[in-house]
């Protein structure tokens, strides 16, 4: 099961600490991403919450395959 699938099945909003754990980043970084509208979020009073399906869609959008070349191939091109 992918992370996106896991989040799509979640029925309740995610907290800052849960998003930080899922993304393996600090809570401070989550607050920063939310304040810059980089990650979709909403406020409940003074708390920030995250819709799991919106976070799943955001992750899928950001999850672009990357190409990793062997180190010796990078040296040849330099």
Number of C-alpha atoms within 10 A of each C-alpha: 5 9 13 17 14 12 21 16 11 12 10 12 16 19 18 21 16 15 19 17 13 12 13 9 12 14 17 12 12 22 18 13 14 18 13 10 11 11 16 18 21 13 9 7 6 6 9 17 20 20 18 24 20 16 20 19 16 15 16 14 9 9 9 8 6 6 6 7 8 8 8 8 9 10 8 7 6 5
